[in-house]
Amino acid sequence: MTNLKTTRHLLHSMLLVTATLIAACEAGNSHSAAERTALRWADAYFHVDYADAANYVTTESRRWLQLVASNMTEGDLKAMQSAKATVAMRSYEAVNDTLGVATIEAADYLQPDSIGRPGSIQAGGVFYITVVRRDGNWQVIMDGLPRAARGQ
């Protein structure tokens, strides 16, 4: 009888450990998915592929991509020819299970100017990108056009 109790206890403990490991892996994958979304969005945005960037944003954020795309000038297109934008993830901070902030570094990217004025190529900048999980998918929230953080 003691062997049976010990075996049940051991099995129960193993199931508990397995469940904990699975939960930890899923939490880690969630962060990875959020980071991938932020990085894919940044790569598309800073390479001026606004159609692809729209795949990674919330529905209400698409208007910002439409705005920047509709205001591209001939000067912007010329400036982009010489730019070779690069993006990299600096860090990711989870606020909770459905919200996080990715810190992205971008270099040699086009920074749009005001309507009718050509943008300029920026040597580098750091951007804080907010991501939210909706219906199981991570999406970037744009509350305006991205601006580099000051002093970074």
C-alpha positions in Angstrom: 0.0 0.0 0.0 2.9 2.4 0.8 4.4 1.8 -2.6 1.1 2.7 -4.3 0.8 5.9 -2.3 4.4 6.8 -3.1 3.9 6.1 -6.8 0.8 8.3 -6.9 2.5 11.1 -5.0 5.4 10.9 -7.4 3.2 10.9 -10.5 1.2 13.9 -9.0 4.5 15.8 -8.4 5.7 15.0 -11.9 2.4 16.3 -13.4 2.7 19.5 -11.4 6.2 20.1 -12.5 5.3 19.4 -16.1 2.3 21.8 -16.0 4.6 24.5 -14.4 7.2 24.1 -17.2 4.5 24.3 -19.9 3.1 27.4 -18.4 6.6 29.0 -18.2 7.3 28.1 -21.8 4.0 29.6 -23.0 4.7 32.8 -21.1 8.1 33.0 -22.7 6.6 32.3 -26.1 4.1 35.1 -25.5 6.9 37.6 -25.0 8.7 36.3 -28.0 5.6 36.7 -30.1 5.2 40.3 -28.9 8.9 41.0 -29.6 8.6 39.5 -33.1 5.5 41.6 -33.9 7.2 44.8 -32.8 10.4 44.0 -34.7 8.4 43.0 -37.9 6.4 46.2 -37.7 9.6 48.3 -37.2 11.3 46.6 -40.1 8.4 47.3 -42.4 7.8 50.8 -41.1 11.4 52.0 -41.3 11.8 50.4 -44.8 8.8 52.4 -45.8 6.7 49.3 -46.5 3.5 50.8 -45.0 1.3 48.1 -46.5 3.3 45.4 -44.7 3.5 47.5 -41.5 -0.4 47.6 -41.5 -0.4 43.8 -40.9 1.1 44.3 -37.5 -1.0 47.2 -36.1 -4.4 47.6 -34.4 -7.3 48.6 -36.6 -7.4 52.1 -35.2 -3.6 52.6 -35.8 -3.9 52.0 -39.6 -4.9 55.7 -40.1 -1.4 56.8 -39.1 0.1 54.5 -41.8 -2.4 55.8 -44.3 -1.5 59.4 -43.4 2.3 58.9 -43.8 1.9 56.9 -47.0 -0.4 59.5 -48.6 2.0 62.3 -47.8 5.1 60.8 -49.4 6.8 63.4 -51.6 9.2 63.1 -54.5 11.9 64.2 -52.2 11.1 61.4 -49.8 11.4 58.9 -52.6 14.8 60.3 -53.6 16.1 60.3 -50.1 15.0 56.7 -49.6 17.1 55.5 -52.6 20.3 56.3 -50.6 19.1 55.0 -47.2 19.7 51.5 -46.0 17.5 51.3 -42.9 18.3 48.9 -40.2 16.3 48.0 -37.1 17.2 46.0 -34.0 15.4 45.1 -30.7 17.1 46.7 -27.8 14.8 45.3 -25.1 11.2 44.3 -24.3 9.3 45.0 -21.1 6.0 43.2 -20.4 3.6 45.4 -18.5 1.2 42.5 -18.1 0.0 39.5 -20.1 -1.6 41.6 -22.8 0.6 44.8 -22.9 4.2 45.4 -23.4 6.8 48.0 -24.7 9.5 47.1 -27.1 12.6 49.4 -27.4 13.7 49.5 -31.0 16.8 51.0 -32.5 16.6 52.2 -36.0 19.4 53.6 -38.2 19.5 55.3 -41.7 15.8 55.6 -41.8 13.5 58.2 -43.4 11.9 60.5 -40.9 8.8 62.1 -42.6 8.5 65.9 -42.2 5.3 68.0 -42.2 2.8 67.8 -45.1 4.4 68.9 -48.4 8.0 68.9 -47.1 10.4 66.1 -47.8 11.6 64.0 -44.9 15.2 63.4 -44.0 17.4 60.4 -43.4 18.2 60.0 -39.8 21.5 58.4 -38.6 19.8 56.7 -35.7 17.1 56.7 -33.1 15.5 54.8 -30.3 11.8 54.2 -30.4 9.4 52.9 -27.7 6.8 50.7 -29.4 3.7 49.6 -27.5 2.2 46.2 -28.3 -1.1 44.8 -27.2 -2.5 41.3 -27.4 -6.0 41.2 -28.9 -7.8 38.0 -29.7 -4.6 36.1 -29.1 -2.6 38.2 -31.6 0.0 40.8 -30.7 -0.4 44.2 -32.5 1.4 47.5 -32.4 -0.5 50.5 -31.1 0.3 53.7 -33.0 -1.1 56.9 -31.4 0.9 59.0 -33.9 3.9 58.7 -36.1 6.9 57.3 -34.4 9.4 59.8 -33.0 12.8 59.0 -31.7 13.2 59.3 -27.9 15.3 62.3 -26.9 18.6 61.8 -25.2 19.0 58.1 -26.3 
